[in-house]
Amino acid sequence: MSKPSSEELEDIEAFYGDKAYKSKEVDELLEKNEIENEICLKETQKMTKDERAAQREIEKPKHKIRAKVEHSFARLKANEISYQ
């Protein structure tokens, strides 16, 4: 995957993504281009039960958006398979 140009990023206000997109490089790119970082955070085994609960509560709006997108793609994929 190549890095996007500044022109490709100029109209983007926020970036939503799965926790697989979370990296220092992506965080820096978003910050440099003043794009709101809405990438889901990863839970770690080092977190306490309370820390996990707090993070899940904070992340809930992101997960709701992601779920809607994932369900839409699942429906498209299911329709594609049924037409083949």
Distance bins in CASP14 RR format, pairs under 12 A and 6 or more apart:
PFRMAT RR
TARGET T0000
AUTHOR 0000-0000-0000
RMODE 2
METHOD distances of the structure
MODEL  1
1 21 0 0 0 0 0 1 0 0 0 0 0
1 23 0 0 0 0 0 1 0 0 0 0 0
1 25 0 0 0 0 0 1 0 0 0 0 0
1 26 0 0 0 0 0 1 0 0 0 0 0
1 29 0 0 0 0 0 1 0 0 0 0 0
2 8 0 0 0 0 0 1 0 0 0 0 0
3 9 0 0 0 0 1 0 0 0 0 0 0
3 25 0 0 0 0 1 0 0 0 0 0 0
3 26 0 0 0 0 0 1 0 0 0 0 0
3 28 0 0 0 0 0 1 0 0 0 0 0
3 29 1 0 0 1 0 0 0 0 0 0 0
3 32 0 0 0 0 0 1 0 0 0 0 0
3 33 0 0 0 0 0 1 0 0 0 0 0
4 10 0 0 0 0 0 1 0 0 0 0 0
4 11 0 0 0 0 0 1 0 0 0 0 0
4 12 0 0 0 0 1 0 0 0 0 0 0
4 15 0 0 0 0 0 1 0 0 0 0 0
4 26 0 0 0 0 0 1 0 0 0 0 0
4 29 1 0 0 1 0 0 0 0 0 0 0
4 30 0 0 0 0 0 1 0 0 0 0 0
4 32 0 0 0 0 0 1 0 0 0 0 0
4 33 0 0 0 0 1 0 0 0 0 0 0
4 35 0 0 0 0 0 1 0 0 0 0 0
5 12 0 0 0 0 0 1 0 0 0 0 0
5 29 0 0 0 0 0 1 0 0 0 0 0
5 33 0 0 0 0 0 1 0 0 0 0 0
6 12 0 0 0 0 0 1 0 0 0 0 0
6 29 0 0 0 0 0 1 0 0 0 0 0
6 32 0 0 0 0 1 0 0 0 0 0 0
6 33 1 0 0 1 0 0 0 0 0 0 0
6 34 0 0 0 0 0 1 0 0 0 0 0
6 35 0 0 0 0 0 1 0 0 0 0 0
7 33 0 0 0 0 0 1 0 0 0 0 0
8 29 0 0 0 0 0 1 0 0 0 0 0
8 33 0 0 0 0 1 0 0 0 0 0 0
8 35 0 0 0 0 0 1 0 0 0 0 0
9 15 0 0 0 0 1 0 0 0 0 0 0
9 26 0 0 0 0 0 1 0 0 0 0 0
9 29 0 0 0 0 1 0 0 0 0 0 0
9 30 0 0 0 0 1 0 0 0 0 0 0
9 31 0 0 0 0 0 1 0 0 0 0 0
9 32 0 0 0 0 1 0 0 0 0 0 0
9 33 1 0 1 0 0 0 0 0 0 0 0
9 34 0 0 0 0 1 0 0 0 0 0 0
9 35 1 0 0 1 0 0 0 0 0 0 0
10 33 1 0 0 1 0 0 0 0 0 0 0
10 34 0 0 0 0 1 0 0 0 0 0 0
10 35 0 0 0 0 1 0 0 0 0 0 0
11 33 0 0 0 0 0 1 0 0 0 0 0
11 34 0 0 0 0 0 1 0 0 0 0 0
11 35 0 0 0 0 0 1 0 0 0 0 0
12 29 0 0 0 0 0 1 0 0 0 0 0
12 30 0 0 0 0 1 0 0 0 0 0 0
12 33 1 0 0 1 0 0 0 0 0 0 0
12 34 0 0 0 0 1 0 0 0 0 0 0
12 35 1 0 1 0 0 0 0 0 0 0 0
12 36 0 0 0 0 1 0 0 0 0 0 0
12 37 0 0 0 0 0 1 0 0 0 0 0
12 38 0 0 0 0 0 1 0 0 0 0 0
13 30 0 0 0 0 0 1 0 0 0 0 0
13 33 0 0 0 0 0 1 0 0 0 0 0
13 34 0 0 0 0 1 0 0 0 0 0 0
13 35 1 0 0 1 0 0 0 0 0 0 0
13 36 1 0 0 1 0 0 0 0 0 0 0
13 37 0 0 0 0 0 1 0 0 0 0 0
13 38 0 0 0 0 0 1 0 0 0 0 0
14 30 0 0 0 0 1 0 0 0 0 0 0
14 33 0 0 0 0 0 1 0 0 0 0 0
14 34 0 0 0 0 0 1 0 0 0 0 0
14 35 1 0 0 1 0 0 0 0 0 0 0
14 36 1 1 0 0 0 0 0 0 0 0 0
14 37 1 0 0 1 0 0 0 0 0 0 0
14 38 1 0 1 0 0 0 0 0 0 0 0
14 39 0 0 0 0 0 1 0 0 0 0 0
14 61 0 0 0 0 0 1 0 0 0 0 0
14 62 0 0 0 0 0 1 0 0 0 0 0
14 65 0 0 0 0 0 1 0 0 0 0 0
15 21 0 0 0 0 1 0 0 0 0 0 0
15 22 0 0 0 0 0 1 0 0 0 0 0
15 26 0 0 0 0 1 0 0 0 0 0 0
15 27 0 0 0 0 0 1 0 0 0 0 0
15 29 0 0 0 0 1 0 0 0 0 0 0
15 30 1 0 1 0 0 0 0 0 0 0 0
15 31 0 0 0 0 0 1 0 0 0 0 0
15 33 0 0 0 0 1 0 0 0 0 0 0
15 34 0 0 0 0 0 1 0 0 0 0 0
15 35 1 0 1 0 0 0 0 0 0 0 0
15 36 1 0 0 1 0 0 0 0 0 0 0
15 37 1 0 0 1 0 0 0 0 0 0 0
15 38 1 0 0 1 0 0 0 0 0 0 0
15 39 1 0 0 1 0 0 0 0 0 0 0
15 40 0 0 0 0 0 1 0 0 0 0 0
15 62 0 0 0 0 0 1 0 0 0 0 0
15 65 0 0 0 0 0 1 0 0 0 0 0
16 22 0 0 0 0 0 1 0 0 0 0 0
16 30 0 0 0 0 0 1 0 0 0 0 0
16 35 0 0 0 0 0 1 0 0 0 0 0
16 36 0 0 0 0 1 0 0 0 0 0 0
16 37 0 0 0 0 1 0 0 0 0 0 0
16 38 1 0 1 0 0 0 0 0 0 0 0
16 39 1 0 0 1 0 0 0 0 0 0 0
16 40 0 0 0 0 1 0 0 0 0 0 0
16 59 0 0 0 0 0 1 0 0 0 0 0
16 61 0 0 0 0 0 1 0 0 0 0 0
16 62 1 0 0 1 0 0 0 0 0 0 0
16 63 0 0 0 0 0 1 0 0 0 0 0
16 64 0 0 0 0 0 1 0 0 0 0 0
16 65 1 0 1 0 0 0 0 0 0 0 0
16 66 1 0 0 1 0 0 0 0 0 0 0
16 67 0 0 0 0 0 1 0 0 0 0 0
16 68 0 0 0 0 0 1 0 0 0 0 0
16 69 1 0 0 1 0 0 0 0 0 0 0
16 70 0 0 0 0 0 1 0 0 0 0 0
17 23 0 0 0 0 0 1 0 0 0 0 0
17 26 0 0 0 0 1 0 0 0 0 0 0
17 30 0 0 0 0 0 1 0 0 0 0 0
17 35 0 0 0 0 0 1 0 0 0 0 0
17 36 0 0 0 0 0 1 0 0 0 0 0
17 37 0 0 0 0 1 0 0 0 0 0 0
17 38 1 0 0 1 0 0 0 0 0 0 0
17 39 1 0 1 0 0 0 0 0 0 0 0
17 40 1 0 0 1 0 0 0 0 0 0 0
17 41 0 0 0 0 0 1 0 0 0 0 0
17 42 0 0 0 0 0 1 0 0 0 0 0
17 59 0 0 0 0 0 1 0 0 0 0 0
17 62 1 0 0 1 0 0 0 0 0 0 0
17 63 0 0 0 0 0 1 0 0 0 0 0
17 65 0 0 0 0 1 0 0 0 0 0 0
17 66 1 0 0 1 0 0 0 0 0 0 0
17 69 0 0 0 0 1 0 0 0 0 0 0
17 70 0 0 0 0 0 1 0 0 0 0 0
18 26 0 0 0 0 0 1 0 0 0 0 0
18 38 0 0 0 0 0 1 0 0 0 0 0
18 39 1 0 0 1 0 0 0 0 0 0 0
18 40 1 0 0 1 0 0 0 0 0 0 0
18 41 0 0 0 0 0 1 0 0 0 0 0
18 42 0 0 0 0 0 1 0 0 0 0 0
18 59 0 0 0 0 0 1 0 0 0 0 0
18 62 0 0 0 0 1 0 0 0 0 0 0
18 63 0 0 0 0 0 1 0 0 0 0 0
18 65 0 0 0 0 0 1 0 0 0 0 0
18 66 1 0 0 1 0 0 0 0 0 0 0
18 67 0 0 0 0 0 1 0 0 0 0 0
18 69 0 0 0 0 1 0 0 0 0 0 0
18 70 0 0 0 0 1 0 0 0 0 0 0
19 26 0 0 0 0 0 1 0 0 0 0 0
19 38 0 0 0 0 0 1 0 0 0 0 0
19 39 1 0 0 1 0 0 0 0 0 0 0
19 40 1 0 1 0 0 0 0 0 0 0 0
19 41 1 0 0 1 0 0 0 0 0 0 0
19 42 1 0 1 0 0 0 0 0 0 0 0
19 43 0 0 0 0 1 0 0 0 0 0 0
19 44 0 0 0 0 0 1 0 0 0 0 0
19 55 0 0 0 0 0 1 0 0 0 0 0
19 59 0 0 0 0 1 0 0 0 0 0 0
19 62 0 0 0 0 1 0 0 0 0 0 0
19 63 0 0 0 0 0 1 0 0 0 0 0
19 66 0 0 0 0 1 0 0 0 0 0 0
20 26 0 0 0 0 0 1 0 0 0 0 0
20 39 0 0 0 0 1 0 0 0 0 0 0
20 40 0 0 0 0 1 0 0 0 0 0 0
20 41 0 0 0 0 0 1 0 0 0 0 0
20 42 0 0 0 0 1 0 0 0 0 0 0
20 66 0 0 0 0 0 1 0 0 0 0 0
21 27 0 0 0 0 1 0 0 0 0 0 0
21 29 0 0 0 0 0 1 0 0 0 0 0
21 30 0 0 0 0 1 0 0 0 0 0 0
21 37 0 0 0 0 1 0 0 0 0 0 0
21 38 0 0 0 0 0 1 0 0 0 0 0
21 39 1 0 1 0 0 0 0 0 0 0 0
21 40 0 0 0 0 1 0 0 0 0 0 0
21 41 0 0 0 0 0 1 0 0 0 0 0
21 42 0 0 0 0 0 1 0 0 0 0 0
21 62 0 0 0 0 0 1 0 0 0 0 0
21 66 0 0 0 0 0 1 0 0 0 0 0
22 30 0 0 0 0 0 1 0 0 0 0 0
22 37 0 0 0 0 1 0 0 0 0 0 0
22 38 0 0 0 0 0 1 0 0 0 0 0
22 39 1 0 1 0 0 0 0 0 0 0 0
22 40 1 0 0 1 0 0 0 0 0 0 0
22 41 1 0 0 1 0 0 0 0 0 0 0
22 42 1 0 0 1 0 0 0 0 0 0 0
22 43 0 0 0 0 0 1 0 0 0 0 0
22 44 0 0 0 0 0 1 0 0 0 0 0
22 59 0 0 0 0 0 1 0 0 0 0 0
22 62 0 0 0 0 0 1 0 0 0 0 0
23 29 0 0 0 0 1 0 0 0 0 0 0
23 30 0 0 0 0 0 1 0 0 0 0 0
23 37 0 0 0 0 0 1 0 0 0 0 0
23 39 0 0 0 0 1 0 0 0 0 0 0
23 42 0 0 0 0 0 1 0 0 0 0 0
24 30 0 0 0 0 0 1 0 0 0 0 0
24 31 0 0 0 0 0 1 0 0 0 0 0
24 37 0 0 0 0 0 1 0 0 0 0 0
24 39 0 0 0 0 0 1 0 0 0 0 0
25 31 0 0 0 0 0 1 0 0 0 0 0
25 32 0 0 0 0 0 1 0 0 0 0 0
26 32 0 0 0 0 0 1 0 0 0 0 0
26 33 0 0 0 0 0 1 0 0 0 0 0
26 35 0 0 0 0 0 1 0 0 0 0 0
26 37 0 0 0 0 1 0 0 0 0 0 0
26 38 0 0 0 0 0 1 0 0 0 0 0
26 39 1 0 0 1 0 0 0 0 0 0 0
27 33 0 0 0 0 0 1 0 0 0 0 0
27 35 0 0 0 0 0 1 0 0 0 0 0
27 36 0 0 0 0 0 1 0 0 0 0 0
27 37 1 0 0 1 0 0 0 0 0 0 0
27 38 0 0 0 0 0 1 0 0 0 0 0
27 39 1 0 0 1 0 0 0 0 0 0 0
27 41 0 0 0 0 0 1 0 0 0 0 0
28 35 0 0 0 0 0 1 0 0 0 0 0
28 37 0 0 0 0 0 1 0 0 0 0 0
29 35 0 0 0 0 1 0 0 0 0 0 0
29 37 0 0 0 0 1 0 0 0 0 0 0
29 39 0 0 0 0 0 1 0 0 0 0 0
30 36 1 0 0 1 0 0 0 0 0 0 0
30 37 1 0 1 0 0 0 0 0 0 0 0
30 38 0 0 0 0 1 0 0 0 0 0 0
30 39 0 0 0 0 1 0 0 0 0 0 0
31 37 1 0 0 1 0 0 0 0 0 0 0
31 39 0 0 0 0 0 1 0 0 0 0 0
36 62 0 0 0 0 0 1 0 0 0 0 0
37 62 0 0 0 0 0 1 0 0 0 0 0
38 58 0 0 0 0 0 1 0 0 0 0 0
38 59 0 0 0 0 1 0 0 0 0 0 0
38 61 0 0 0 0 1 0 0 0 0 0 0
38 62 1 0 1 0 0 0 0 0 0 0 0
38 63 0 0 0 0 0 1 0 0 0 0 0
38 64 0 0 0 0 0 1 0 0 0 0 0
38 65 1 0 0 1 0 0 0 0 0 0 0
38 66 0 0 0 0 1 0 0 0 0 0 0
39 59 0 0 0 0 0 1 0 0 0 0 0
39 62 1 0 0 1 0 0 0 0 0 0 0
39 63 0 0 0 0 0 1 0 0 0 0 0
39 65 0 0 0 0 0 1 0 0 0 0 0
39 66 0 0 0 0 0 1 0 0 0 0 0
40 55 0 0 0 0 1 0 0 0 0 0 0
40 56 0 0 0 0 0 1 0 0 0 0 0
40 58 0 0 0 0 0 1 0 0 0 0 0
40 59 1 0 1 0 0 0 0 0 0 0 0
40 60 0 0 0 0 0 1 0 0 0 0 0
40 61 0 0 0 0 0 1 0 0 0 0 0
40 62 1 0 1 0 0 0 0 0 0 0 0
40 63 1 0 0 1 0 0 0 0 0 0 0
40 64 0 0 0 0 0 1 0 0 0 0 0
40 65 0 0 0 0 1 0 0 0 0 0 0
40 66 1 0 0 1 0 0 0 0 0 0 0
40 67 0 0 0 0 0 1 0 0 0 0 0
40 70 0 0 0 0 0 1 0 0 0 0 0
41 47 0 0 0 0 0 1 0 0 0 0 0
41 51 0 0 0 0 0 1 0 0 0 0 0
41 52 0 0 0 0 0 1 0 0 0 0 0
41 54 0 0 0 0 0 1 0 0 0 0 0
41 55 1 0 0 1 0 0 0 0 0 0 0
41 56 0 0 0 0 1 0 0 0 0 0 0
41 57 0 0 0 0 0 1 0 0 0 0 0
41 58 0 0 0 0 1 0 0 0 0 0 0
41 59 1 0 0 1 0 0 0 0 0 0 0
41 60 0 0 0 0 0 1 0 0 0 0 0
41 62 0 0 0 0 1 0 0 0 0 0 0
41 63 0 0 0 0 0 1 0 0 0 0 0
42 52 0 0 0 0 0 1 0 0 0 0 0
42 55 0 0 0 0 1 0 0 0 0 0 0
42 56 0 0 0 0 0 1 0 0 0 0 0
42 59 0 0 0 0 0 1 0 0 0 0 0
43 49 0 0 0 0 0 1 0 0 0 0 0
43 51 0 0 0 0 1 0 0 0 0 0 0
43 52 1 0 1 0 0 0 0 0 0 0 0
43 53 0 0 0 0 0 1 0 0 0 0 0
43 54 0 0 0 0 0 1 0 0 0 0 0
43 55 1 0 0 1 0 0 0 0 0 0 0
43 56 1 0 0 1 0 0 0 0 0 0 0
43 58 0 0 0 0 0 1 0 0 0 0 0
43 59 0 0 0 0 1 0 0 0 0 0 0
44 51 0 0 0 0 1 0 0 0 0 0 0
44 52 0 0 0 0 1 0 0 0 0 0 0
44 55 0 0 0 0 1 0 0 0 0 0 0
45 51 0 0 0 0 0 1 0 0 0 0 0
45 52 0 0 0 0 1 0 0 0 0 0 0
46 52 0 0 0 0 0 1 0 0 0 0 0
47 53 0 0 0 0 1 0 0 0 0 0 0
47 54 0 0 0 0 1 0 0 0 0 0 0
47 55 1 0 0 1 0 0 0 0 0 0 0
47 56 0 0 0 0 0 1 0 0 0 0 0
48 54 0 0 0 0 1 0 0 0 0 0 0
48 55 0 0 0 0 0 1 0 0 0 0 0
49 55 0 0 0 0 0 1 0 0 0 0 0
49 56 0 0 0 0 0 1 0 0 0 0 0
50 56 0 0 0 0 0 1 0 0 0 0 0
50 57 0 0 0 0 0 1 0 0 0 0 0
51 57 0 0 0 0 0 1 0 0 0 0 0
51 58 0 0 0 0 0 1 0 0 0 0 0
52 58 0 0 0 0 0 1 0 0 0 0 0
52 59 0 0 0 0 0 1 0 0 0 0 0
53 59 0 0 0 0 0 1 0 0 0 0 0
53 60 0 0 0 0 0 1 0 0 0 0 0
54 60 0 0 0 0 0 1 0 0 0 0 0
55 62 0 0 0 0 0 1 0 0 0 0 0
55 63 0 0 0 0 0 1 0 0 0 0 0
56 62 0 0 0 0 0 1 0 0 0 0 0
56 63 0 0 0 0 1 0 0 0 0 0 0
57 63 0 0 0 0 0 1 0 0 0 0 0
59 65 0 0 0 0 0 1 0 0 0 0 0
59 66 0 0 0 0 1 0 0 0 0 0 0
59 67 0 0 0 0 0 1 0 0 0 0 0
60 66 0 0 0 0 0 1 0 0 0 0 0
60 67 0 0 0 0 0 1 0 0 0 0 0
61 67 0 0 0 0 0 1 0 0 0 0 0
61 68 0 0 0 0 0 1 0 0 0 0 0
62 68 0 0 0 0 0 1 0 0 0 0 0
62 69 0 0 0 0 0 1 0 0 0 0 0
63 69 0 0 0 0 0 1 0 0 0 0 0
63 70 0 0 0 0 1 0 0 0 0 0 0
64 70 0 0 0 0 0 1 0 0 0 0 0
64 71 0 0 0 0 0 1 0 0 0 0 0
65 71 0 0 0 0 0 1 0 0 0 0 0
65 72 0 0 0 0 0 1 0 0 0 0 0
66 72 0 0 0 0 0 1 0 0 0 0 0
66 73 0 0 0 0 0 1 0 0 0 0 0
67 73 0 0 0 0 0 1 0 0 0 0 0
67 74 0 0 0 0 0 1 0 0 0 0 0
68 74 0 0 0 0 0 1 0 0 0 0 0
68 75 0 0 0 0 0 1 0 0 0 0 0
69 75 0 0 0 0 0 1 0 0 0 0 0
69 76 0 0 0 0 0 1 0 0 0 0 0
70 76 0 0 0 0 0 1 0 0 0 0 0
70 77 0 0 0 0 0 1 0 0 0 0 0
71 77 0 0 0 0 0 1 0 0 0 0 0
71 78 0 0 0 0 0 1 0 0 0 0 0
72 78 0 0 0 0 0 1 0 0 0 0 0
72 79 0 0 0 0 0 1 0 0 0 0 0
73 79 0 0 0 0 0 1 0 0 0 0 0
73 80 0 0 0 0 0 1 0 0 0 0 0
74 80 0 0 0 0 0 1 0 0 0 0 0
74 81 0 0 0 0 0 1 0 0 0 0 0
75 81 0 0 0 0 0 1 0 0 0 0 0
75 82 0 0 0 0 0 1 0 0 0 0 0
76 82 0 0 0 0 0 1 0 0 0 0 0
76 83 0 0 0 0 0 1 0 0 0 0 0
77 83 0 0 0 0 0 1 0 0 0 0 0
77 84 0 0 0 0 0 1 0 0 0 0 0
78 84 0 0 0 0 0 1 0 0 0 0 0
END
